[in-house]
Amino acid sequence: MPSLVVRNLDPAIINALKQRAVDHQCSTEAEHRAILAEVLLKPPRKSFAEAIAAIPNVGVDSDFLRVNDDHIADVFS
């Protein structure tokens, strides 16, 4: 299996990695592998346009009419 060497890491990153490994009760190397897998192998997020396009076309536009905020403020004053 290939290996990876990461040089010139900030000591704060090393310490955070070690603490996270302790929290997860595993070695620093295992935690490093888990972080890389979590970040790099998860499915890509939908773009905003894809999320909007996935909304079903139901209802009528009048359901989403903007309410005049000034009128609401007058009611609660």
Phi and psi in radians as a Rosetta constraint file:
Dihedral C 1 N 2 CA 2 C 2 CIRCULARHARMONIC -1.114 0.35
Dihedral N 2 CA 2 C 2 N 3 CIRCULARHARMONIC 2.727 0.35
Dihedral C 2 N 3 CA 3 C 3 CIRCULARHARMONIC -2.104 0.35
Dihedral N 3 CA 3 C 3 N 4 CIRCULARHARMONIC 2.916 0.35
Dihedral C 3 N 4 CA 4 C 4 CIRCULARHARMONIC -2.342 0.35
Dihedral N 4 CA 4 C 4 N 5 CIRCULARHARMONIC 2.293 0.35
Dihedral C 4 N 5 CA 5 C 5 CIRCULARHARMONIC -1.981 0.35
Dihedral N 5 CA 5 C 5 N 6 CIRCULARHARMONIC 2.242 0.35
Dihedral C 5 N 6 CA 6 C 6 CIRCULARHARMONIC -2.028 0.35
Dihedral N 6 CA 6 C 6 N 7 CIRCULARHARMONIC 2.074 0.35
Dihedral C 6 N 7 CA 7 C 7 CIRCULARHARMONIC -1.838 0.35
Dihedral N 7 CA 7 C 7 N 8 CIRCULARHARMONIC 2.828 0.35
Dihedral C 7 N 8 CA 8 C 8 CIRCULARHARMONIC 1.042 0.35
Dihedral N 8 CA 8 C 8 N 9 CIRCULARHARMONIC 0.726 0.35
Dihedral C 8 N 9 CA 9 C 9 CIRCULARHARMONIC -1.445 0.35
Dihedral N 9 CA 9 C 9 N 10 CIRCULARHARMONIC 2.504 0.35
Dihedral C 9 N 10 CA 10 C 10 CIRCULARHARMONIC -1.111 0.35
Dihedral N 10 CA 10 C 10 N 11 CIRCULARHARMONIC 2.370 0.35
Dihedral C 10 N 11 CA 11 C 11 CIRCULARHARMONIC -0.980 0.35
Dihedral N 11 CA 11 C 11 N 12 CIRCULARHARMONIC -0.514 0.35
Dihedral C 11 N 12 CA 12 C 12 CIRCULARHARMONIC -1.127 0.35
Dihedral N 12 CA 12 C 12 N 13 CIRCULARHARMONIC -0.620 0.35
Dihedral C 12 N 13 CA 13 C 13 CIRCULARHARMONIC -1.181 0.35
Dihedral N 13 CA 13 C 13 N 14 CIRCULARHARMONIC -0.766 0.35
Dihedral C 13 N 14 CA 14 C 14 CIRCULARHARMONIC -1.042 0.35
Dihedral N 14 CA 14 C 14 N 15 CIRCULARHARMONIC -0.815 0.35
Dihedral C 14 N 15 CA 15 C 15 CIRCULARHARMONIC -1.110 0.35
Dihedral N 15 CA 15 C 15 N 16 CIRCULARHARMONIC -0.704 0.35
Dihedral C 15 N 16 CA 16 C 16 CIRCULARHARMONIC -1.137 0.35
Dihedral N 16 CA 16 C 16 N 17 CIRCULARHARMONIC -0.689 0.35
Dihedral C 16 N 17 CA 17 C 17 CIRCULARHARMONIC -1.123 0.35
Dihedral N 17 CA 17 C 17 N 18 CIRCULARHARMONIC -0.774 0.35
Dihedral C 17 N 18 CA 18 C 18 CIRCULARHARMONIC -1.087 0.35
Dihedral N 18 CA 18 C 18 N 19 CIRCULARHARMONIC -0.745 0.35
Dihedral C 18 N 19 CA 19 C 19 CIRCULARHARMONIC -1.139 0.35
Dihedral N 19 CA 19 C 19 N 20 CIRCULARHARMONIC -0.718 0.35
Dihedral C 19 N 20 CA 20 C 20 CIRCULARHARMONIC -1.111 0.35
Dihedral N 20 CA 20 C 20 N 21 CIRCULARHARMONIC -0.664 0.35
Dihedral C 20 N 21 CA 21 C 21 CIRCULARHARMONIC -1.102 0.35
Dihedral N 21 CA 21 C 21 N 22 CIRCULARHARMONIC -0.746 0.35
Dihedral C 21 N 22 CA 22 C 22 CIRCULARHARMONIC -1.073 0.35
Dihedral N 22 CA 22 C 22 N 23 CIRCULARHARMONIC -0.786 0.35
Dihedral C 22 N 23 CA 23 C 23 CIRCULARHARMONIC -1.054 0.35
Dihedral N 23 CA 23 C 23 N 24 CIRCULARHARMONIC -0.608 0.35
Dihedral C 23 N 24 CA 24 C 24 CIRCULARHARMONIC -1.676 0.35
Dihedral N 24 CA 24 C 24 N 25 CIRCULARHARMONIC 0.110 0.35
Dihedral C 24 N 25 CA 25 C 25 CIRCULARHARMONIC 0.927 0.35
Dihedral N 25 CA 25 C 25 N 26 CIRCULARHARMONIC 0.907 0.35
Dihedral C 25 N 26 CA 26 C 26 CIRCULARHARMONIC -2.533 0.35
Dihedral N 26 CA 26 C 26 N 27 CIRCULARHARMONIC 3.044 0.35
Dihedral C 26 N 27 CA 27 C 27 CIRCULARHARMONIC -1.289 0.35
Dihedral N 27 CA 27 C 27 N 28 CIRCULARHARMONIC 2.810 0.35
Dihedral C 27 N 28 CA 28 C 28 CIRCULARHARMONIC -1.073 0.35
Dihedral N 28 CA 28 C 28 N 29 CIRCULARHARMONIC -0.698 0.35
Dihedral C 28 N 29 CA 29 C 29 CIRCULARHARMONIC -1.124 0.35
Dihedral N 29 CA 29 C 29 N 30 CIRCULARHARMONIC -0.739 0.35
Dihedral C 29 N 30 CA 30 C 30 CIRCULARHARMONIC -1.123 0.35
Dihedral N 30 CA 30 C 30 N 31 CIRCULARHARMONIC -0.679 0.35
Dihedral C 30 N 31 CA 31 C 31 CIRCULARHARMONIC -1.152 0.35
Dihedral N 31 CA 31 C 31 N 32 CIRCULARHARMONIC -0.696 0.35
Dihedral C 31 N 32 CA 32 C 32 CIRCULARHARMONIC -1.060 0.35
Dihedral N 32 CA 32 C 32 N 33 CIRCULARHARMONIC -0.785 0.35
Dihedral C 32 N 33 CA 33 C 33 CIRCULARHARMONIC -1.078 0.35
Dihedral N 33 CA 33 C 33 N 34 CIRCULARHARMONIC -0.739 0.35
Dihedral C 33 N 34 CA 34 C 34 CIRCULARHARMONIC -1.109 0.35
Dihedral N 34 CA 34 C 34 N 35 CIRCULARHARMONIC -0.726 0.35
Dihedral C 34 N 35 CA 35 C 35 CIRCULARHARMONIC -1.112 0.35
Dihedral N 35 CA 35 C 35 N 36 CIRCULARHARMONIC -0.816 0.35
Dihedral C 35 N 36 CA 36 C 36 CIRCULARHARMONIC -1.060 0.35
Dihedral N 36 CA 36 C 36 N 37 CIRCULARHARMONIC -0.774 0.35
Dihedral C 36 N 37 CA 37 C 37 CIRCULARHARMONIC -1.117 0.35
Dihedral N 37 CA 37 C 37 N 38 CIRCULARHARMONIC -0.752 0.35
Dihedral C 37 N 38 CA 38 C 38 CIRCULARHARMONIC -1.069 0.35
Dihedral N 38 CA 38 C 38 N 39 CIRCULARHARMONIC -0.739 0.35
Dihedral C 38 N 39 CA 39 C 39 CIRCULARHARMONIC -1.395 0.35
Dihedral N 39 CA 39 C 39 N 40 CIRCULARHARMONIC -0.705 0.35
Dihedral C 39 N 40 CA 40 C 40 CIRCULARHARMONIC -1.615 0.35
Dihedral N 40 CA 40 C 40 N 41 CIRCULARHARMONIC -0.370 0.35
Dihedral C 40 N 41 CA 41 C 41 CIRCULARHARMONIC -1.857 0.35
Dihedral N 41 CA 41 C 41 N 42 CIRCULARHARMONIC -0.035 0.35
Dihedral C 41 N 42 CA 42 C 42 CIRCULARHARMONIC -1.272 0.35
Dihedral N 42 CA 42 C 42 N 43 CIRCULARHARMONIC 2.686 0.35
Dihedral C 42 N 43 CA 43 C 43 CIRCULARHARMONIC -1.091 0.35
Dihedral N 43 CA 43 C 43 N 44 CIRCULARHARMONIC 2.542 0.35
Dihedral C 43 N 44 CA 44 C 44 CIRCULARHARMONIC -1.128 0.35
Dihedral N 44 CA 44 C 44 N 45 CIRCULARHARMONIC 2.557 0.35
Dihedral C 44 N 45 CA 45 C 45 CIRCULARHARMONIC -1.295 0.35
Dihedral N 45 CA 45 C 45 N 46 CIRCULARHARMONIC 2.620 0.35
Dihedral C 45 N 46 CA 46 C 46 CIRCULARHARMONIC -1.239 0.35
Dihedral N 46 CA 46 C 46 N 47 CIRCULARHARMONIC 2.539 0.35
Dihedral C 46 N 47 CA 47 C 47 CIRCULARHARMONIC -1.298 0.35
Dihedral N 47 CA 47 C 47 N 48 CIRCULARHARMONIC 2.886 0.35
Dihedral C 47 N 48 CA 48 C 48 CIRCULARHARMONIC -1.023 0.35
Dihedral N 48 CA 48 C 48 N 49 CIRCULARHARMONIC -0.739 0.35
Dihedral C 48 N 49 CA 49 C 49 CIRCULARHARMONIC -1.105 0.35
Dihedral N 49 CA 49 C 49 N 50 CIRCULARHARMONIC -0.683 0.35
Dihedral C 49 N 50 CA 50 C 50 CIRCULARHARMONIC -1.163 0.35
Dihedral N 50 CA 50 C 50 N 51 CIRCULARHARMONIC -0.688 0.35
Dihedral C 50 N 51 CA 51 C 51 CIRCULARHARMONIC -1.131 0.35
Dihedral N 51 CA 51 C 51 N 52 CIRCULARHARMONIC -0.754 0.35
Dihedral C 51 N 52 CA 52 C 52 CIRCULARHARMONIC -1.137 0.35
Dihedral N 52 CA 52 C 52 N 53 CIRCULARHARMONIC -0.740 0.35
Dihedral C 52 N 53 CA 53 C 53 CIRCULARHARMONIC -1.141 0.35
Dihedral N 53 CA 53 C 53 N 54 CIRCULARHARMONIC -0.425 0.35
Dihedral C 53 N 54 CA 54 C 54 CIRCULARHARMONIC -1.424 0.35
Dihedral N 54 CA 54 C 54 N 55 CIRCULARHARMONIC -0.173 0.35
Dihedral C 54 N 55 CA 55 C 55 CIRCULARHARMONIC -1.247 0.35
Dihedral N 55 CA 55 C 55 N 56 CIRCULARHARMONIC 2.242 0.35
Dihedral C 55 N 56 CA 56 C 56 CIRCULARHARMONIC -1.157 0.35
Dihedral N 56 CA 56 C 56 N 57 CIRCULARHARMONIC 2.619 0.35
Dihedral C 56 N 57 CA 57 C 57 CIRCULARHARMONIC -1.549 0.35
Dihedral N 57 CA 57 C 57 N 58 CIRCULARHARMONIC 1.466 0.35
Dihedral C 57 N 58 CA 58 C 58 CIRCULARHARMONIC -2.275 0.35
Dihedral N 58 CA 58 C 58 N 59 CIRCULARHARMONIC 2.860 0.35
Dihedral C 58 N 59 CA 59 C 59 CIRCULARHARMONIC 1.415 0.35
Dihedral N 59 CA 59 C 59 N 60 CIRCULARHARMONIC -3.065 0.35
Dihedral C 59 N 60 CA 60 C 60 CIRCULARHARMONIC -2.164 0.35
Dihedral N 60 CA 60 C 60 N 61 CIRCULARHARMONIC 2.691 0.35
Dihedral C 60 N 61 CA 61 C 61 CIRCULARHARMONIC -1.047 0.35
Dihedral N 61 CA 61 C 61 N 62 CIRCULARHARMONIC -0.527 0.35
Dihedral C 61 N 62 CA 62 C 62 CIRCULARHARMONIC -1.147 0.35
Dihedral N 62 CA 62 C 62 N 63 CIRCULARHARMONIC -0.310 0.35
Dihedral C 62 N 63 CA 63 C 63 CIRCULARHARMONIC -1.114 0.35
Dihedral N 63 CA 63 C 63 N 64 CIRCULARHARMONIC -0.346 0.35
Dihedral C 63 N 64 CA 64 C 64 CIRCULARHARMONIC -2.045 0.35
Dihedral N 64 CA 64 C 64 N 65 CIRCULARHARMONIC 0.472 0.35
Dihedral C 64 N 65 CA 65 C 65 CIRCULARHARMONIC -1.157 0.35
Dihedral N 65 CA 65 C 65 N 66 CIRCULARHARMONIC 2.473 0.35
Dihedral C 65 N 66 CA 66 C 66 CIRCULARHARMONIC -1.324 0.35
Dihedral N 66 CA 66 C 66 N 67 CIRCULARHARMONIC 2.361 0.35
Dihedral C 66 N 67 CA 67 C 67 CIRCULARHARMONIC -1.611 0.35
Dihedral N 67 CA 67 C 67 N 68 CIRCULARHARMONIC 2.397 0.35
Dihedral C 67 N 68 CA 68 C 68 CIRCULARHARMONIC -1.241 0.35
Dihedral N 68 CA 68 C 68 N 69 CIRCULARHARMONIC 1.945 0.35
Dihedral C 68 N 69 CA 69 C 69 CIRCULARHARMONIC -1.116 0.35
Dihedral N 69 CA 69 C 69 N 70 CIRCULARHARMONIC -0.526 0.35
Dihedral C 69 N 70 CA 70 C 70 CIRCULARHARMONIC -1.112 0.35
Dihedral N 70 CA 70 C 70 N 71 CIRCULARHARMONIC -0.684 0.35
Dihedral C 70 N 71 CA 71 C 71 CIRCULARHARMONIC -1.150 0.35
Dihedral N 71 CA 71 C 71 N 72 CIRCULARHARMONIC -0.716 0.35
Dihedral C 71 N 72 CA 72 C 72 CIRCULARHARMONIC -1.122 0.35
Dihedral N 72 CA 72 C 72 N 73 CIRCULARHARMONIC -0.730 0.35
Dihedral C 72 N 73 CA 73 C 73 CIRCULARHARMONIC -1.075 0.35
Dihedral N 73 CA 73 C 73 N 74 CIRCULARHARMONIC -0.654 0.35
Dihedral C 73 N 74 CA 74 C 74 CIRCULARHARMONIC -1.165 0.35
Dihedral N 74 CA 74 C 74 N 75 CIRCULARHARMONIC -0.612 0.35
Dihedral C 74 N 75 CA 75 C 75 CIRCULARHARMONIC -1.153 0.35
Dihedral N 75 CA 75 C 75 N 76 CIRCULARHARMONIC -0.658 0.35
Dihedral C 75 N 76 CA 76 C 76 CIRCULARHARMONIC -1.613 0.35
Dihedral N 76 CA 76 C 76 N 77 CIRCULARHARMONIC 0.047 0.35
